Amino acid sequence: MAKAVGSAILQNRPLPKAGPYPTGDPYLFCVYHKDHYPVGNGKMEAPFPGNGSDFDPTKPYRMYHGALVPGFPQHPHRGFETITATIEGLIDHADSAGNGGRYGNGDLQWMTAGEGIVHSEMFPLLNTEEDNKTRFFQIWLNLPARSKMVKPSFAMFWDKDVPRYESEDGKAKATVWVGLNYLGIEKNNQPPPDSWAGDASNDVALVHLTVKPGGKFTLPKSHEEKVNRSLFYIEGKSGVLVDGKSIQQKSSLVLDPSTDIEIELPEDHEVDAEFLWMQGKPIEEPVAQYGPFVMNTDSEIQQAFMDYRRTEFGGWPWPRDDMVFPAEKGRFALFDGKETTPTDEKVCEE
C-alpha cells in the first residue's frame, strides 16, 4: 500500500469491537482479552456456567469455552507458535507433553506447537475478596515450512525477567515481550529454538507501550527491509498523536517501518495511552488454516486432522479437560517433571 506523502501511517482503521485484530505476515492471529470477573467462590469458578461459546463483547466478562471456570479447555494445535503476554490476572496452562503452570501479572509464555500439541488455558477466579480482572494478549506467530513439524517446545519468562524501557522523564514505558534489542536494552527474551523470531534479521517484535500525559515515545525505524509494522491503540482516549496525526480511540495502524515515528500524548489528557506494537519480516509462504491447524497446503491440514484423530498428539495426561491447579498454589512452571517459580531462572524447554 502506497503511503500518503509526508505520512508514515499507511493505514488507519477502527479496531474490531470483538474478536481478533487485523494482523499481517508473519502473524496469524492477535486477540486482546480484557475481562472483569467477579469475586471467586473458593472453587475458582464463575457464578454462572458458560454456554460453551461465550464471546459476547457487551458483557463485563466472557466464559469463552469454559463451563465453570472461564477459559479454553484442552484443544490441539499444529504448525505455529502461541505467545501469551500478560498484563493483569492469572492463567493456568496444561499440555499434552505434561507441562503446566500458573502465570500472569506481567509474565510471558511462549509455546511452539510444531508437529502437534494439545493444551488448555483456563482463567481461575482465585481472589475471593476482590474482583478478578484479566488483561492479556494471545498472539499466533507462524512457523516457516521447514519448522512446522519440529518438536513442540515451551518457554516461560517471568515478569522480573521481561526487558523494559523507560524514558528519562518517566512518561513513556515499553515492555519488550519479544525482540527489539535496539531500544537501548541489552537483553531480550530468547525465543524457542525453531521460532521465526529466533533469527534477528526477521526483526520480530511485540512491545506493550504506555505513554502518560505529556509523554513521548519514538518507534525507531527497522534495521531490516520488508518488515510489516502495526500499532494498535488499545486503551486511552481519542487525540493521541502518531506521526503528528490525531488518532481516535481503539485504532489499528499500519506504519512505515523505514522511518522513526513519534507517539505523543498531549498534557491535557486525563488518562494514559496504551499500545501494542507488533512487527516482523514476512515469511512469504502459502498459508492453509483450518481451526487450530496452520500449514502450507490443504493436504497438510487433512493430514493434521488424521494424525490428531490417530494419536491425539500424545494424549491428555491431566485429570480434567479444563485443568486448573490448587487455589493456594502460586505462580509456577512445570516442564520435564521439574517445577520452577519466579524466584528461579528462566524456564525454557528445547
N, C-alpha and C positions, 0 to 999 in steps of 0.2 A: 504494500500500500504506500503510495507516494504521500509524503508529508506536506502540510501547508508550509509555504515559505515563511521562514523565521520561527517555526514552531517545532518543538521536539515531541509534541503529543501527536501520535499518528492516528489514534482512535480514542474517543471518549464516549462511553455509553453507560447507562444505569446498570448497577448490579441487579441480578435477578432477586426477587423478593424471597424466593426459596430455591433450594437445590444448588447444584454445582455452579461455580464461577466459570466463565469462559477461559480456557487455557489453550496454549499453543505447544507444539512440539518443542521439547521432549516430554512435556507433561500431558497427562491423560485426564486428570480429574483434580478438582480442588473444592472442598466444601468447608465452610466456616460454621462450626457448631457453637451455638450460644443458647444455653438452656438455664432456666431459673427453677430448679427443682425445689420442692418443699422440704420441710424438716423430715429427717428419716424416722422410720418406725421401729428401729432396732434390728430389723431384718434386712436392711439396705434396700427395701422395696419402695416403690411409689404408692400413693394412696389408692390409685385406681389401676386395674390391669390394662395392658395395651391391647390394641386390636390386631396386632401382627404387622401393621404397616402404618405407623403414625408419624407423619412428617408435616403436620399442619403448622404453617408458619404464623398463624394468628394466635396460637396458644403460648403461654409463658414457657412451656417445656414440651418436649416430644418423647414418646417412648421408643420410637424407631421400630425395630423388630422385636423388642423385648416384651415379655409377658408381664412379669412382676418387677424385675429390675430393668431400667431402661438400657438400651444399647443394641448390640448386634451379636446374637448368639452365633455359634460356630458356622462358618461358611468357607469355601475354598477360594484360592487364588492361584494363578499361574501367569508367568511371563512379564512381571513388572515389580515395582517396589512400592511399599506404603511408608509414608513419612507422617508421623503423628506428632505435631508440635503443639504443646500445651501452654496455655496462659493461666488458666484458673480451673480448679476442680481435679478430680482423680479418676483414673481409668484402670480397670482390671483387664489384663491381657493373658490369654492362654492359647497354646497352639499344638498342632499335631506332633511336633518334634519334642514335646514335653517342656518347652519353655513357658514361662509365666512371669507375671509381675504386676505390681501396682505402681503407677507413676502419674505425675501431673504437676500442677503448680510451677510450670517452667521447664519440666523435663521434656526430652525428645526421644521418641522411639522410632527406629528405622528397621524395617523388615524387608528383605529380599525374598519374594515368593519363588522366583526361579522356576524350577521344574514342577513345583506344586507344594502348597502348604495349606492347612486348614487352621483358622484362628477365630477367636471370639474377642469382642471388645465391649465390655459392659461398664456402666456408669453407676456404681453403687452409691446409694444415699447414706453416707457414713455419718454425717453430722446429725445428731438427734436433738440438738439445742438450737441450731440456726438453719436457715435455708441452705440448700446445696446448689451452688452455682457452678456451671462448667462453661469454659471457653477454650476452644482449641481448633486447629486446622487438621484435616486429613487430606493428604496430597498423594496422588499416584504419579510416580515417575517411571516412564517407560524404560525398558531394557532393550538394547540392540539385539538383533537376531542371534549374534554369537553368544549372548549371555542369557537368553530366555530359558534355557534348560539347565542352568547352573544349580548347584546345591543351595537350598534356602539358607539364609543367614539372618542374624538378629543382632541388633546393637541398641544399647541404651546409653543416653547421655543425660546425666543428672543436671539439674538446674545450675548447680555450683560450677559445673564444667563447661557450660554453654558460653561461648565468647560473646562479649558485649562491648559496645562502643557508646561513649557519652561525650557530647560537645563540651567545650570549655565552660560555657555558661550554664550547663546542666539542663538546657531547654530542648535538647534533642537526644534521643536514645535509640540504639539499634540492638536488637537481639539477633545474633547471626546464627541461625539454625543450621544453615548449610553454606559453605563457601565463603567467598569474598575476603580473602586474607589481605586485600589491598585497602581495607578501611583503617589501617594502622594497627590491626590486631595480628599478633604474631602466631596465634594458634587457631585452628578451626576444627570442627567436628570431623573426624576421619570417616568417610563413607565406607560402607561394606565393600569387600574386595572386588565385586563384579559390577558395581554401580557405574552408570553413565557419569555420575558426579565424581567418580574416583580419578578421572583424568582432568587435571586443572585446566587444560586447554578447552574443555567443554563449558567452562565458566558457569556452572550450575550454582544458583544462589537462591536461598529462601531467607528473607530477613523481615522481622517484625519491627516496624518503626513507630515511635511515639514522639510527636512534636508538641511542645507546650506553647501556650500563647506567647507571642514574641520570639519564638524559636525558629531556627532554620536548619535544614539538613540538605546536603548536596549528594545526590546519587552520582558517584563517579562513573565516567564512561567505561565501557567494557574494553578489555585489552584484546578481545578476540573479534573476528568478523562473523557475521550471520547469526548473531545472538538474538533470541526472542526475549524481550523485556516487557513485563507487565507490572502495573501498580494498582492495587485495589484499595480504595478508600473505605475502610470498614467501620470506623467509629468516629464520630465528631459531627460538626455542623457544616453547612454549606459556607463557602467563602475561603477555604484554604487555597493558597496559590501554588500551582505547579507550573514551572517554567513561565511564571508571571501570569498565568491564566487562572481565573477563579473557577474552582471545581465544586460541583454540587455534592452533597452528602450521598454516600453509597454509590460510588462511581467506579468503573473499570476502565483503566487507561492502558493503551499500548504505547510504549515510548521508544524513541530513537536511542539505541544503545551506544551510538558512536559519539555522544556528547554528554558533558556534565549537565545535570538537571537539578535545579534548586526547588526545594519544598519550603514554603514559608507560611506560618500561621500568624495572622495579624494579632497584635497585642490586645485588641478589644474582644477577642473570642473568650468565652467563658469556660470552654472545655477543651481537653486535649484532642488532637487528631491522631488516629491510628491507621496504619497502612500495612499491607503485605506486599513486599517487593519480591517478585519472582522472575527468574531469568534462566536461560540456558541455551546452548547451541543445539539446534535441532538434530535429531537422529537421521531424519530423511529416509525412512524406510516405510513400506506399507504397514498399515495398522488394521488388523482384524480383531474385533472385540465383540464378545457376547457375554453379558453379565460380568462375572468375576474373572474371566479369562481374556488375556490380551496377547495375541500372537501376530504373525505376519500374513497368514493365509487362512482362508475358511477351512481348509482341510486340517490345519493345525488346531483350530478351535474344536472341530469334531473329534480329533484325537484327544484333546484335553478332556472333553466330556467322557469319552470312553475310558481313559486312564483313571479318571476320578471314580467312575462307577465301579471299576475293577479293583482299584487299590485304596480308595478313599484317602489317597496321599498319606498313607501311613496309619490311618485310623485316628480315632479321638480318644486320648488316654485319660480324660477328665471325667469326674462323676456326674457332671451336668453340662448341657449344651451352652447354657448362659453362665459360664463359670465365674464365680466371684469368690474371693478369698475371705478369711475370717475378718470381721469388722475391726477387731483390735489390731490387726496387722498393719504395720506402716508401709511406707514405700520400699519396694524391693524389686530385684530382678532375679529370676531363676533361669539358668541355662546350663545345659550339660550336667545337670544334677547339682550344680553349685549355686548357692544363694548369696547375693551381694546386696548391699544397701548404699544409699548416697554417701556414706562415710568411707566407702571403698573406692577403688579405682574405676575407670570407665569399663563398661561391660560391652564386649564385642565377641560374637562367635563367628569364626571363619571356617 
